[in-house]
Amino acid sequence: MSNEATQDSRTTNGLLVVVSSPSGGGKGTLIDRVLKTVPGISYSVSFTTRAPRVTEQNGREYFFVDRSTFEQMIERGEFLEWADVYGQLYGTSAKQVERERAAGHDIILEIDVQGAASIRRKISDAVSIFILPPSSELLRNRLRARGTDSAEALDKRLRGAPSEVEQYRNFQYVILNDDINRASHQLASVIYSERARRERQEVSLRHVLEDFGVGPADLAGTRSSNNGVNE
């Protein structure tokens, strides 16, 4: 089950990057690398009802809350999206995302495929990226090596992996996580490329355009009026 709050989407907002993968697909590791190498992007810390793992800290990987608190937050409309994933609740703070984007700051979300679908329905300019593990065997080995799930929970995740992988077709970008260095560079490249899109830069480049006597609205019209003729 997945639900989401309503939010307007404007291309002048900061970039919203949604990264998803099956559990154990390596999205967290890739995001950590990008946060260290790509300036000007922050991480949206989700809320969850699951217990923290040994290496996790409250407020860093997640905000860990009990189910009652989470359900109260749902009733108050505090989540941009939330989902029930294998019996545990996960949600993205609407206030944090709205605040960061309104200030022109880029923000990256690490969420499951349910949450990504919710974001795509509500925010048209969100950038969606799917991290694809190189094989089902490697995914199985990663989950087992992690050692954080019971046998029953591990079995549920493995049985759900094919349906999660099938969702790759709904994402704008797919990154094969067969080499962590290449995959992290590719993720960073997607972010840089999206930042360079014309519609995302027209406001910040207004003074340059005006120096040439061109306004942001004129720029879009110029391309169509040229009819493909090279200058």
Secondary structure as GFF3:
##gff-version 3
##sequence-region A 1 231
A	DSSP	beta_strand	2	4	.	.	.	ID=ss1
A	DSSP	beta_strand	16	20	.	.	.	ID=ss2
A	DSSP	alpha_helix	27	37	.	.	.	ID=ss3
A	DSSP	beta_strand	41	43	.	.	.	ID=ss4
A	DSSP	beta_strand	46	48	.	.	.	ID=ss5
A	DSSP	beta_strand	62	64	.	.	.	ID=ss6
A	DSSP	alpha_helix	67	75	.	.	.	ID=ss7
A	DSSP	beta_strand	79	85	.	.	.	ID=ss8
A	DSSP	beta_strand	88	93	.	.	.	ID=ss9
A	DSSP	alpha_helix	94	102	.	.	.	ID=ss10
A	DSSP	beta_strand	106	110	.	.	.	ID=ss11
A	DSSP	alpha_helix	113	122	.	.	.	ID=ss12
A	DSSP	beta_strand	127	132	.	.	.	ID=ss13
A	DSSP	alpha_helix	136	146	.	.	.	ID=ss14
A	DSSP	alpha_helix	151	165	.	.	.	ID=ss15
A	DSSP	three_ten_helix	166	170	.	.	.	ID=ss16
A	DSSP	beta_strand	173	176	.	.	.	ID=ss17
A	DSSP	alpha_helix	180	195	.	.	.	ID=ss18
A	DSSP	alpha_helix	198	201	.	.	.	ID=ss19
A	DSSP	alpha_helix	206	211	.	.	.	ID=ss20
A	DSSP	alpha_helix	216	226	.	.	.	ID=ss21
###
